[in-house]
Amino acid sequence: MSRHLASGLVAVALVTLAIAGAWAAISMPSARPEEITIGVPPGDSAALLYVAADRGFFAGNGLNVTLRYYNVSSQAVTGMERGEADLAHSPEFSVVADVLEGRNISAIACIDRVQGYYIVARRDRGITTIPDLAGKTVGLPRSSAAEFYLGRSLDLRGSSIGNVALVDTPSPQAAVDLIVNGSVDAVVTSQRYAATIEKALGDTVVVLPAQSDQPAYVVLSGRADWVAGHTKTIERLLAALDRAEQYTVANPADAKAIVKDRMGYDDAYVEQMWPGHQFGLSLDQSLLIAMNDEARWMIENNLTSATSLPSLRDSVNTTALKGVRPDAVNVL
């Protein structure tokens, strides 16, 4: 073989290797995981997020997920809108409130359905039933799902939220402090903090379910433009949460232990709260029915500047979940 021929063959081989390397760089996913921040109020309903993080399901789908904690869900949604987080974890009520105010927000999946809101009231103030709240002072986070459930509970019993004095509680602990020290007659709070109050005050309080059998749909939502531009990223996120759902179903004891350790719960509380949750991915018509019900209630009670019902279907983006779990999507 001549020197010129050998040199030519080497050159061809080097070009071939360069082309192959370029195609590999294009076709192969980056080894660096994609960053996603989710705004989360600490609580039971984030169980699938905790399981996915603990079991490495996010990392396995090429994601580095940071959970940024907020006192209450409305703050998580506000933080997401400000760019502090890519997505927010909240009841669907927070999405409805934003849509009514003209903000472009999209729900991408429900990850839990829960009966977890309670009215905790002081018996020594003459309260043993929900109608007894008329004329009393009730602490709750304003413009939140807690306010809706209180209003709905009163409406169903022939009263109205206009018959109670509302005190804003900026954090769950603030609600605990207000009722324990007697500054309010009752509070609306989650099961976790209801248990804390009951432990502190014992038979002095009565604990009443606030939701009248209407579940809270805990959703992940984001700015509509971000959601539309990150479909593949969201698919990987939902794929990780789908694995977390499967793991939770197959290994309930392990899933409970993960939530217990993350939140600092005791075994008794975990066993008490777990049956009230339906952890799993979904987007279905019952969610939209609940959202429309909440929007009408907010308009009727002058809790929004909106005067007519918008198309809430436009605030539910089903694209990513259809790509991961088409069977979990049932939205008309």
Buried (B, 14 or more C-beta within 10 A) or exposed (E): EEEEEEEEEEEEEEEEEEEEEEEEEEEEEEEEBBEBBBBBBBBBBBBBBBBBBBBEBBBBBBBEBBBBBBBBBBBBBBBBBEEBBBBBBBBBBBBBBBBBEEBBBBBBBBBBBBBBBBBBBBEEBEBEEBEBBBEBBBBBBBBBBBBBBBBBBBBEBEBEBEEBEBBEBEBBEBBBBBBBEEEBBBBBBBBBBBBBBBEEBEEBBBBBBBBEEBBBBBBBBBBBEBBBEBEEBBBBBBBBBBBBBEBBEEBEEEBBBBBBEBBEBEEEBBEBBBEBBBBBBBBBEBBBEBBBBBBEBBBEBEBBEBEEEBEBEEBBBBBBBBBBBEEBBEBE
